[in-house]
């Protein structure tokens, strides 16, 4: 099951990477659109520069927010995978412990059976020796 979880994690990471790239591309597109709109608007040079600066600032903030959200999601996914791995390891350890106890019980039973068989043989030998 670890391989399945690993592959699922990689798929999620790849999907997250694509989402991040799309967010960055969207931010760049928005900034470009704002800049183009401002450049072609009938305003003075000073107003145009201010509008470009504001648009760039907004786009930068959107990209930053997207990156921070993506980082948070990756961290959350990493923690989820760690927790699942811990649970699986605990389950595996418990299964090994149960199996070891079962083997131990079977071994005790076999030893008891062997001891009983030896005692029976010893009794037979005693009886044969008396004859």
C-alpha positions in Angstrom: 0.0 0.0 0.0 3.0 2.3 0.5 3.6 2.4 -3.3 0.0 3.3 -3.9 0.2 6.1 -1.4 3.5 7.3 -2.8 2.0 7.4 -6.4 -1.1 9.2 -5.2 1.1 11.8 -3.4 3.2 12.3 -6.6 0.0 12.8 -8.6 -1.2 15.4 -6.1 2.1 17.2 -6.2 2.1 17.2 -10.0 -1.5 18.6 -9.9 -0.5 21.2 -7.4 2.5 22.2 -9.5 0.3 22.6 -12.5 -2.2 24.7 -10.5 0.7 26.8 -9.2 2.0 27.4 -12.8 -1.5 28.3 -13.9 -1.9 30.8 -11.0 1.4 32.4 -11.9 0.4 32.5 -15.6 -2.9 34.0 -14.6 -1.2 36.7 -12.5 1.1 37.5 -15.4 -1.9 37.7 -17.7 -3.7 40.0 -15.4 -0.7 42.2 -15.0 -0.2 42.3 -18.8 -3.9 43.1 -19.3 -3.9 45.9 -16.7 -0.7 47.4 -18.2 -2.1 47.3 -21.7 -5.4 48.8 -20.6 -3.6 51.5 -18.7 -1.2 52.3 -21.6 -4.1 52.7 -24.1 -6.3 54.7 -21.7 -6.5 58.4 -22.4 -4.6 59.6 -19.2 -1.6 61.6 -18.5 1.8 59.9 -18.2 1.9 60.3 -14.4 -1.6 58.8 -14.0 -0.7 56.0 -16.4 2.5 55.2 -14.4 0.6 55.2 -11.2 -2.1 52.9 -12.6 0.6 50.5 -13.9 2.3 50.5 -10.5 -1.0 49.7 -8.8 -1.9 47.0 -11.3 1.6 45.4 -10.9 1.2 45.6 -7.1 -2.2 43.9 -7.2 -0.9 41.2 -9.5 2.1 40.6 -7.3 -0.2 40.2 -4.3 -2.4 37.7 -6.1 0.6 35.7 -7.1 2.0 35.8 -3.6 -1.3 34.7 -2.1 -1.5 31.8 -4.6 2.1 30.7 -3.8 1.4 30.9 -0.1 -1.8 28.9 -0.5 0.1 26.3 -2.6 2.8 26.0 0.0 0.2 25.5 2.7 -1.5 22.8 0.7 1.7 21.0 0.0 2.6 21.1 3.7 -0.9 19.8 4.6 -0.5 17.0 2.1 2.9 16.1 3.4 1.5 15.9 7.0 -1.4 13.7 5.8 1.0 11.3 4.1 3.2 11.2 7.2 0.2 10.4 9.4 -1.0 7.7 7.0 2.5 6.2 7.0 2.7 6.3 10.8 -0.7 4.5 10.9 0.4 1.9 8.4 3.6 1.3 10.3 1.7 0.9 13.5 -0.7 -1.5 11.9 2.2 -3.5 10.4 3.9 -3.6 13.8 0.7 -4.8 15.5 0.3 -7.5 12.8 3.9 -8.7 13.3 3.3 -8.8 17.1 0.2 -10.8 16.8 1.9 -13.2 14.4 4.9 -13.6 16.7 2.6 -14.4 19.6 0.8 -16.9 17.5 4.1 -18.6 16.5 5.2 -18.5 20.2 2.0 -20.3 21.2 2.4 -22.9 18.5 6.0 -23.5 19.5 5.0 -23.9 23.2 2.3 -26.4 22.1 4.8 -28.4 20.0 7.3 -28.4 22.9 4.6 -29.7 25.2 3.6 -32.4 22.7 7.3 -33.4 22.3 7.8 -33.6 26.0 4.7 -35.7 26.4 5.9 -38.0 23.6 9.3 -38.4 25.3 7.7 -39.2 28.6 5.5 -41.8 26.9 8.6 -43.4 25.3 10.5 -43.3 28.6 7.6 -45.2 30.2 7.6 -47.8 27.4 11.4 -48.2 27.7 11.0 -48.7 31.5 8.3 -51.4 31.0 10.4 -53.1 28.4 13.4 -53.0 30.6 11.5 -54.7 33.5 10.4 -57.6 31.3 
